[in-house]
Amino acid sequence: MTEVKKSLKRTLIGKVVSDKRAKTVTVLIERRVKHELYGKIVGKSSKYHAHDEKGEYKMGDVIEITESKPISKTKNWVATRLVEKAVVV
C-alpha cells in the first residue's frame, strides 16, 4: 500500500503585486487575525519575493508559493502554481 507523504514545506496563496524583476515576482499575502488585547479582527499583510523561472505570472494573478532554500538575499520562496488569472479590464 502506498502512502501519500505530506510536504513539510509551507505553502501560501497570495496576489502578485509586482513582476518587474527578472525571474522574480512579489507576492502580497493578506490574513485576518484577532487582536490580542481588544479582540477585534484586523487585517495583516506581508510581501514575499518568489522565484518565477519562466516569468509566467503577471501582476494581479493569484498564485501559490512554496518555501524553499535561499535563492538570493531576499528570495526563499518559489512560485508553484496559478490559482486564479488576473481579470483584464
MARTOR-720409 format. One record per residue: residue in one letter; x, y, z of N, C-alpha, C in turn. Coordinates in nm, 4 decimals. Layout:
! residues N
site r=A; n.px=X; n.py=Y; n.pz=Z; ca.px=X; ca.py=Y; ca.pz=Z; c.px=X; c.py=Y; c.pz=Z
...
This chain:
! residues 89
site r=M; n.px=0.0849; n.py=-0.1194; n.pz=0.0000; ca.px=0.0000; ca.py=0.0000; ca.pz=0.0000; c.px=0.0890; c.py=0.1252; c.pz=0.0000
site r=T; n.px=0.0594; n.py=0.2178; n.pz=-0.0887; ca.px=0.1388; ca.py=0.3399; ca.pz=-0.0960; c.px=0.0745; c.py=0.4490; c.pz=-0.0117
site r=E; n.px=0.1594; n.py=0.5237; n.pz=0.0561; ca.px=0.1112; ca.py=0.6327; ca.pz=0.1399; c.px=0.1485; c.py=0.7656; c.pz=0.0759
site r=V; n.px=0.0586; n.py=0.8616; n.pz=0.0865; ca.px=0.0853; ca.py=0.9956; ca.pz=0.0359; c.px=0.1566; c.py=1.0723; c.pz=0.1464
site r=K; n.px=0.2788; n.py=1.1207; n.pz=0.1153; ca.px=0.3566; ca.py=1.1945; ca.pz=0.2139; c.px=0.3237; c.py=1.3426; c.pz=0.2066
site r=K; n.px=0.2946; n.py=1.4027; n.pz=0.3210; ca.px=0.2642; ca.py=1.5447; ca.pz=0.3263; c.px=0.3958; c.py=1.6229; c.pz=0.3268
site r=S; n.px=0.4027; n.py=1.7261; n.pz=0.2434; ca.px=0.5229; ca.py=1.8078; ca.pz=0.2350; c.px=0.5409; c.py=1.8880; c.pz=0.3639
site r=L; n.px=0.6640; n.py=1.8996; n.pz=0.4094; ca.px=0.6934; ca.py=1.9761; ca.pz=0.5296; c.px=0.7139; c.py=2.1242; c.pz=0.4981
site r=K; n.px=0.7157; n.py=2.1584; n.pz=0.3702; ca.px=0.7355; ca.py=2.2975; ca.pz=0.3291; c.px=0.6043; c.py=2.3741; c.pz=0.3401
site r=R; n.px=0.6147; n.py=2.4998; n.pz=0.3844; ca.px=0.4957; ca.py=2.5839; ca.pz=0.3960; c.px=0.4506; c.py=2.6310; c.pz=0.2583
site r=T; n.px=0.3205; n.py=2.6424; n.pz=0.2381; ca.px=0.2671; ca.py=2.6999; ca.pz=0.1153; c.px=0.1719; c.py=2.8126; c.pz=0.1514
site r=L; n.px=0.1750; n.py=2.9179; n.pz=0.0727; ca.px=0.0888; ca.py=3.0336; ca.pz=0.0938; c.px=0.0242; c.py=3.0718; c.pz=-0.0387
site r=I; n.px=-0.0921; n.py=3.1343; n.pz=-0.0319; ca.px=-0.1601; ca.py=3.1812; ca.pz=-0.1525; c.px=-0.1775; c.py=3.3316; c.pz=-0.1415
site r=G; n.px=-0.1337; n.py=3.4040; n.pz=-0.2475; ca.px=-0.1425; ca.py=3.5491; ca.pz=-0.2457; c.px=-0.1456; c.py=3.6080; c.pz=-0.3844
site r=K; n.px=-0.1524; n.py=3.7408; n.pz=-0.3888; ca.px=-0.1670; ca.py=3.8145; ca.pz=-0.5142; c.px=-0.0328; c.py=3.8736; c.pz=-0.5577
site r=V; n.px=-0.0021; n.py=3.8619; n.pz=-0.6865; ca.px=0.1209; ca.py=3.9189; ca.pz=-0.7416; c.px=0.1027; c.py=4.0702; c.pz=-0.7512
site r=V; n.px=0.1900; n.py=4.1462; n.pz=-0.6817; ca.px=0.1801; ca.py=4.2917; ca.pz=-0.6841; c.px=0.2901; c.py=4.3555; c.pz=-0.7684
site r=S; n.px=0.3935; n.py=4.2759; n.pz=-0.8047; ca.px=0.4991; ca.py=4.3275; ca.pz=-0.8912; c.px=0.5634; c.py=4.2124; c.pz=-0.9672
site r=D; n.px=0.5858; n.py=4.2362; n.pz=-1.0978; ca.px=0.6553; ca.py=4.1365; ca.pz=-1.1793; c.px=0.7672; c.py=4.2029; c.pz=-1.2591
site r=K; n.px=0.8190; n.py=4.3133; n.pz=-1.2074; ca.px=0.9191; ca.py=4.3928; ca.pz=-1.2780; c.px=1.0588; c.py=4.3306; c.pz=-1.2767
site r=R; n.px=1.0923; n.py=4.2556; n.pz=-1.1734; ca.px=1.2258; ca.py=4.1965; ca.pz=-1.1627; c.px=1.2364; c.py=4.0698; c.pz=-1.2477
site r=A; n.px=1.3580; n.py=4.0430; n.pz=-1.2942; ca.px=1.3809; ca.py=3.9236; ca.pz=-1.3764; c.px=1.3686; c.py=3.7984; c.pz=-1.2904
site r=K; n.px=1.2861; n.py=3.7033; n.pz=-1.3339; ca.px=1.2656; ca.py=3.5744; ca.pz=-1.2681; c.px=1.2150; c.py=3.5861; c.pz=-1.1243
site r=T; n.px=1.1540; n.py=3.7006; n.pz=-1.0907; ca.px=1.1051; ca.py=3.7215; ca.pz=-0.9539; c.px=0.9688; c.py=3.7894; c.pz=-0.9566
site r=V; n.px=0.8795; n.py=3.7447; n.pz=-0.8699; ca.px=0.7517; ca.py=3.8134; ca.pz=-0.8503; c.px=0.7393; c.py=3.8480; c.pz=-0.7027
site r=T; n.px=0.6755; n.py=3.9607; n.pz=-0.6741; ca.px=0.6479; ca.py=3.9997; ca.pz=-0.5369; c.px=0.5034; c.py=3.9631; c.pz=-0.5077
site r=V; n.px=0.4830; n.py=3.8845; n.pz=-0.4013; ca.px=0.3501; ca.py=3.8330; ca.pz=-0.3693; c.px=0.3043; c.py=3.8911; c.pz=-0.2361
site r=L; n.px=0.1825; n.py=3.9454; n.pz=-0.2355; ca.px=0.1235; ca.py=4.0023; ca.pz=-0.1146; c.px=0.0318; c.py=3.8982; c.pz=-0.0511
site r=I; n.px=0.0626; n.py=3.8600; n.pz=0.0721; ca.px=-0.0170; ca.py=3.7636; ca.pz=0.1468; c.px=-0.0961; c.py=3.8417; c.pz=0.2515
site r=E; n.px=-0.2291; n.py=3.8316; n.pz=0.2458; ca.px=-0.3141; ca.py=3.9002; ca.pz=0.3433; c.px=-0.3810; c.py=3.7971; c.pz=0.4333
site r=R; n.px=-0.3841; n.py=3.8265; n.pz=0.5630; ca.px=-0.4501; ca.py=3.7365; ca.pz=0.6560; c.px=-0.5256; c.py=3.8188; c.pz=0.7594
site r=R; n.px=-0.6258; n.py=3.7575; n.pz=0.8203; ca.px=-0.7069; ca.py=3.8250; ca.pz=0.9213; c.px=-0.6818; c.py=3.7579; c.pz=1.0554
site r=V; n.px=-0.6417; n.py=3.8369; n.pz=1.1538; ca.px=-0.6132; ca.py=3.7832; ca.pz=1.2867; c.px=-0.6874; c.py=3.8636; c.pz=1.3933
site r=K; n.px=-0.7091; n.py=3.7999; n.pz=1.5054; ca.px=-0.7756; ca.py=3.8649; ca.pz=1.6179; c.px=-0.6713; c.py=3.9412; c.pz=1.6990
site r=H; n.px=-0.6988; n.py=4.0667; n.pz=1.7322; ca.px=-0.6082; ca.py=4.1467; ca.pz=1.8135; c.px=-0.5980; c.py=4.0861; c.pz=1.9525
site r=E; n.px=-0.4745; n.py=4.0748; n.pz=2.0030; ca.px=-0.4504; ca.py=4.0057; ca.pz=2.1310; c.px=-0.5277; c.py=4.0696; c.pz=2.2465
site r=L; n.px=-0.5264; n.py=4.2030; n.pz=2.2540; ca.px=-0.5852; ca.py=4.2725; ca.pz=2.3680; c.px=-0.7322; c.py=4.3064; c.pz=2.3471
site r=Y; n.px=-0.7651; n.py=4.3624; n.pz=2.2303; ca.px=-0.9003; ca.py=4.4151; ca.pz=2.2090; c.px=-0.9954; c.py=4.3156; c.pz=2.1437
site r=G; n.px=-0.9429; n.py=4.2089; n.pz=2.0857; ca.px=-1.0289; ca.py=4.1063; ca.pz=2.0285; c.px=-1.0870; c.py=4.1400; c.pz=1.8925
site r=K; n.px=-1.0545; n.py=4.2578; n.pz=1.8396; ca.px=-1.1062; ca.py=4.2970; ca.pz=1.7081; c.px=-1.0310; c.py=4.2231; c.pz=1.5980
site r=I; n.px=-1.1002; n.py=4.1881; n.pz=1.4897; ca.px=-1.0368; ca.py=4.1231; ca.pz=1.3756; c.px=-0.9676; c.py=4.2306; c.pz=1.2920
site r=V; n.px=-0.8369; n.py=4.2154; n.pz=1.2721; ca.px=-0.7599; ca.py=4.3130; ca.pz=1.1934; c.px=-0.6902; c.py=4.2417; c.pz=1.0776
site r=G; n.px=-0.6713; n.py=4.3147; n.pz=0.9699; ca.px=-0.6033; ca.py=4.2588; ca.pz=0.8526; c.px=-0.4544; c.py=4.2821; c.pz=0.8622
site r=K; n.px=-0.3763; n.py=4.1769; n.pz=0.8446; ca.px=-0.2301; ca.py=4.1877; ca.pz=0.8427; c.px=-0.1840; c.py=4.1401; c.pz=0.7054
site r=S; n.px=-0.0742; n.py=4.1962; n.pz=0.6591; ca.px=-0.0231; ca.py=4.1545; ca.pz=0.5289; c.px=0.1285; c.py=4.1492; c.pz=0.5302
site r=S; n.px=0.1837; n.py=4.0662; n.pz=0.4433; ca.px=0.3289; ca.py=4.0586; ca.pz=0.4266; c.px=0.3595; c.py=4.0331; c.pz=0.2797
site r=K; n.px=0.4742; n.py=4.0838; n.pz=0.2359; ca.px=0.5175; ca.py=4.0654; ca.pz=0.0975; c.px=0.6344; c.py=3.9688; c.pz=0.0933
site r=Y; n.px=0.6321; n.py=3.8791; n.pz=-0.0022; ca.px=0.7400; ca.py=3.7828; ca.pz=-0.0205; c.px=0.7885; c.py=3.7892; c.pz=-0.1648
site r=H; n.px=0.9186; n.py=3.7741; n.pz=-0.1843; ca.px=0.9738; ca.py=3.7616; ca.pz=-0.3189; c.px=0.9787; c.py=3.6133; c.pz=-0.3517
site r=A; n.px=0.9211; n.py=3.5763; n.pz=-0.4660; ca.px=0.9168; ca.py=3.4364; ca.pz=-0.5062; c.px=0.9859; c.py=3.4195; c.pz=-0.6408
site r=H; n.px=1.0536; n.py=3.3069; n.pz=-0.6570; ca.px=1.1254; ca.py=3.2754; ca.pz=-0.7811; c.px=1.0264; c.py=3.2290; c.pz=-0.8877
site r=D; n.px=1.0327; n.py=3.2930; n.pz=-1.0039; ca.px=0.9453; ca.py=3.2602; ca.pz=-1.1171; c.px=1.0357; c.py=3.2399; c.pz=-1.2382
site r=E; n.px=1.0851; n.py=3.1181; n.pz=-1.2570; ca.px=1.1861; ca.py=3.0863; ca.pz=-1.3583; c.px=1.1455; c.py=3.1290; c.pz=-1.4998
site r=K; n.px=1.0221; n.py=3.0990; n.pz=-1.5396; ca.px=0.9786; ca.py=3.1250; ca.pz=-1.6776; c.px=0.9157; c.py=3.2627; c.pz=-1.6962
site r=G; n.px=0.8910; n.py=3.3346; n.pz=-1.5893; ca.px=0.8271; ca.py=3.4658; ca.pz=-1.5989; c.px=0.6822; c.py=3.4567; c.pz=-1.6430
site r=E; n.px=0.6125; n.py=3.3505; n.pz=-1.5992; ca.px=0.4757; ca.py=3.3260; ca.pz=-1.6459; c.px=0.3682; c.py=3.3969; c.pz=-1.5651
site r=Y; n.px=0.3998; n.py=3.4436; n.pz=-1.4448; ca.px=0.2987; ca.py=3.5067; ca.pz=-1.3600; c.px=0.3050; c.py=3.6582; c.pz=-1.3750
site r=K; n.px=0.1882; n.py=3.7189; n.pz=-1.3922; ca.px=0.1796; ca.py=3.8630; ca.pz=-1.4156; c.px=0.1081; c.py=3.9309; c.pz=-1.2994
site r=M; n.px=0.1143; n.py=4.0638; n.pz=-1.2994; ca.px=0.0540; ca.py=4.1431; ca.pz=-1.1935; c.px=-0.0966; c.py=4.1152; c.pz=-1.1835
site r=G; n.px=-0.1454; n.py=4.0935; n.pz=-1.0629; ca.px=-0.2874; ca.py=4.0687; ca.pz=-1.0412; c.px=-0.3230; c.py=3.9213; c.pz=-1.0310
site r=D; n.px=-0.2341; n.py=3.8321; n.pz=-1.0752; ca.px=-0.2593; ca.py=3.6884; ca.pz=-1.0658; c.px=-0.2579; c.py=3.6448; c.pz=-0.9196
site r=V; n.px=-0.3408; n.py=3.5475; n.pz=-0.8858; ca.px=-0.3381; ca.py=3.4864; ca.pz=-0.7527; c.px=-0.2612; c.py=3.3557; c.pz=-0.7692
site r=I; n.px=-0.1495; n.py=3.3410; n.pz=-0.6948; ca.px=-0.0643; ca.py=3.2235; ca.pz=-0.7101; c.px=-0.0339; c.py=3.1583; c.pz=-0.5755
site r=E; n.px=0.0168; n.py=3.0360; n.pz=-0.5834; ca.px=0.0606; ca.py=2.9639; ca.pz=-0.4640; c.px=0.2130; c.py=2.9664; c.pz=-0.4619
site r=I; n.px=0.2703; n.py=2.9969; n.pz=-0.3461; ca.px=0.4165; ca.py=2.9943; ca.pz=-0.3319; c.px=0.4541; c.py=2.8916; c.pz=-0.2260
site r=T; n.px=0.5697; n.py=2.8281; n.pz=-0.2452; ca.px=0.6185; ca.py=2.7249; ca.pz=-0.1543; c.px=0.7560; c.py=2.7639; c.pz=-0.1033
site r=E; n.px=0.7785; n.py=2.7366; n.pz=0.0235; ca.px=0.9074; ca.py=2.7666; ca.pz=0.0871; c.px=1.0171; c.py=2.6809; c.pz=0.0244
site r=S; n.px=1.1372; n.py=2.7393; n.pz=0.0086; ca.px=1.2500; ca.py=2.6642; ca.pz=-0.0472; c.px=1.3788; c.py=2.7119; c.pz=0.0177
site r=K; n.px=1.4893; n.py=2.6543; n.pz=-0.0262; ca.px=1.6181; ca.py=2.7013; ca.pz=0.0265; c.px=1.6453; c.py=2.8401; c.pz=-0.0317
site r=P; n.px=1.7263; n.py=2.9219; n.pz=0.0349; ca.px=1.7505; ca.py=3.0577; ca.pz=-0.0150; c.px=1.8054; c.py=3.0582; c.pz=-0.1574
site r=I; n.px=1.7431; n.py=3.1418; n.pz=-0.2416; ca.px=1.7832; ca.py=3.1536; ca.pz=-0.3813; c.px=1.8692; c.py=3.2787; c.pz=-0.3988
site r=S; n.px=1.8358; n.py=3.3833; n.pz=-0.3247; ca.px=1.9149; ca.py=3.5062; ca.pz=-0.3249; c.px=1.9004; c.py=3.5705; c.pz=-0.1874
site r=K; n.px=1.9444; n.py=3.6953; n.pz=-0.1749; ca.px=1.9393; ca.py=3.7631; ca.pz=-0.0455; c.px=1.7960; c.py=3.7739; c.pz=0.0086
site r=T; n.px=1.7012; n.py=3.8011; n.pz=-0.0791; ca.px=1.5628; ca.py=3.8207; ca.pz=-0.0336; c.px=1.4676; c.py=3.7098; c.pz=-0.0756
site r=K; n.px=1.5111; n.py=3.6169; n.pz=-0.1603; ca.px=1.4211; ca.py=3.5128; ca.pz=-0.2133; c.px=1.4432; c.py=3.3782; c.pz=-0.1471
site r=N; n.px=1.3400; n.py=3.3264; n.pz=-0.0793; ca.px=1.3428; ca.py=3.1877; ca.pz=-0.0350; c.px=1.2050; c.py=3.1242; c.pz=-0.0491
site r=W; n.px=1.1329; n.py=3.1668; n.pz=-0.1538; ca.px=1.0038; ca.py=3.1101; ca.pz=-0.1916; c.px=1.0055; c.py=3.0850; c.pz=-0.3411
site r=V; n.px=0.9292; n.py=2.9840; n.pz=-0.3858; ca.px=0.9189; ca.py=2.9518; ca.pz=-0.5280; c.px=0.7713; c.py=2.9534; c.pz=-0.5665
site r=A; n.px=0.7389; n.py=3.0197; n.pz=-0.6775; ca.px=0.6022; ca.py=3.0209; ca.pz=-0.7281; c.px=0.5719; c.py=2.8824; c.pz=-0.7852
site r=T; n.px=0.4690; n.py=2.8146; n.pz=-0.7321; ca.px=0.4425; ca.py=2.6773; ca.pz=-0.7727; c.px=0.3265; c.py=2.6623; c.pz=-0.8704
site r=R; n.px=0.2151; n.py=2.7350; n.pz=-0.8477; ca.px=0.1027; ca.py=2.7176; ca.pz=-0.9405; c.px=0.0146; c.py=2.8409; c.pz=-0.9440
site r=L; n.px=-0.0567; n.py=2.8544; n.pz=-1.0553; ca.px=-0.1505; ca.py=2.9636; ca.pz=-1.0738; c.px=-0.2853; c.py=2.9222; c.pz=-1.0156
site r=V; n.px=-0.3387; n.py=3.0036; n.pz=-0.9247; ca.px=-0.4681; ca.py=2.9737; ca.pz=-0.8646; c.px=-0.5785; c.py=3.0427; c.pz=-0.9450
site r=E; n.px=-0.5551; n.py=3.1720; n.pz=-0.9764; ca.px=-0.6545; ca.py=3.2488; ca.pz=-1.0490; c.px=-0.5855; c.py=3.3533; c.pz=-1.1361
site r=K; n.px=-0.6222; n.py=3.3588; n.pz=-1.2643; ca.px=-0.5640; ca.py=3.4537; ca.pz=-1.3582; c.px=-0.6212; c.py=3.5923; c.pz=-1.3321
site r=A; n.px=-0.5399; n.py=3.6965; n.pz=-1.3547; ca.px=-0.5847; ca.py=3.8354; ca.pz=-1.3351; c.px=-0.6933; c.py=3.8693; c.pz=-1.4361
site r=V; n.px=-0.7932; n.py=3.9460; n.pz=-1.3922; ca.px=-0.9015; ca.py=3.9879; ca.pz=-1.4800; c.px=-0.8558; c.py=4.1129; c.pz=-1.5558
site r=V; n.px=-0.8576; n.py=4.1065; n.pz=-1.6903; ca.px=-0.8174; ca.py=4.2199; ca.pz=-1.7721; c.px=-0.9403; c.py=4.3041; c.pz=-1.8028
site r=V; n.px=-0.9319; n.py=4.4328; n.pz=-1.7705; ca.px=-1.0474; ca.py=4.5231; ca.pz=-1.7906; c.px=-1.0381; c.py=4.5890; c.pz=-1.9262
